[in-house]
Amino acid sequence: MIEGEDAAAESARRGDRDAFRALVERHARSVYAVAYRITASPVDAEDVAQETFLRAWREMRRFDGRASFGTWLHRICANCALDHLRARRRRGELAPSAGPDSAEPMDQIAGGDPSPE
């Protein structure tokens, strides 16, 4: 861990809001960057970053120090971003991802359009 970060994480784990605020300030840019890479939207990335820090604060007691605080936080961020995209897809705001790696079996069925051949 970064010097001082382990002490701040332990204090935050015990409920110290100022210590958590210091962690938020230290990681805000990198959390936003992870969220933006996954969502490809600045607005969604801001929402995801905010949700990441809310979840981290609520679950801070579960941080056990096996990984660095930043790693733990970025995992929360990735999960929040994926949850955000799934929710948008359920609401019909995003088209399902088509292609061979798609989780949707119907996305892999050929359409009725003529092929290039």
DAZIBEL-V454647 format. One record per backbone hydrogen bond with DSSP energy under -1.0 kcal/mol. CO is the residue of the C=O (numbers start at 0). NH is the residue of the N-H. E is the energy in kcal/mol with one decimal. If there is no record, write none. Layout:
co & nh & e
CO & NH & E
CO & NH & E
//
This chain:
co & nh & e
1 & 4 & -2.3
3 & 7 & -2.1
4 & 8 & -2.9
5 & 9 & -2.1
6 & 10 & -2.4
7 & 11 & -2.7
8 & 12 & -2.3
9 & 13 & -1.2
10 & 15 & -2.3
11 & 14 & -1.8
15 & 19 & -1.8
16 & 20 & -2.7
17 & 21 & -1.9
18 & 22 & -1.7
19 & 23 & -2.5
20 & 24 & -2.6
21 & 25 & -1.9
22 & 26 & -1.9
23 & 27 & -1.6
26 & 30 & -2.5
27 & 31 & -2.3
28 & 32 & -2.2
29 & 33 & -2.2
30 & 34 & -2.5
31 & 35 & -2.8
32 & 36 & -2.3
33 & 37 & -1.6
34 & 38 & -2.8
35 & 39 & -2.8
40 & 44 & -2.6
41 & 45 & -1.8
42 & 46 & -2.0
43 & 47 & -2.8
44 & 48 & -2.6
45 & 49 & -2.2
46 & 50 & -2.5
47 & 51 & -2.6
48 & 52 & -2.0
49 & 53 & -2.0
50 & 54 & -2.7
51 & 55 & -2.6
52 & 56 & -2.2
53 & 57 & -2.3
54 & 58 & -2.3
58 & 61 & -2.3
59 & 62 & -1.5
67 & 71 & -2.3
68 & 72 & -2.8
69 & 73 & -2.6
70 & 74 & -1.9
71 & 75 & -1.8
72 & 76 & -2.4
73 & 77 & -2.5
74 & 78 & -2.3
75 & 79 & -2.7
76 & 80 & -2.7
77 & 81 & -2.4
78 & 82 & -2.5
79 & 83 & -2.5
80 & 84 & -2.4
81 & 85 & -2.4
82 & 86 & -2.4
83 & 87 & -2.2
84 & 88 & -2.3
85 & 89 & -2.5
86 & 90 & -1.9
87 & 92 & -2.7
88 & 91 & -1.3
98 & 101 & -1.6
103 & 106 & -1.1
104 & 107 & -1.5
//
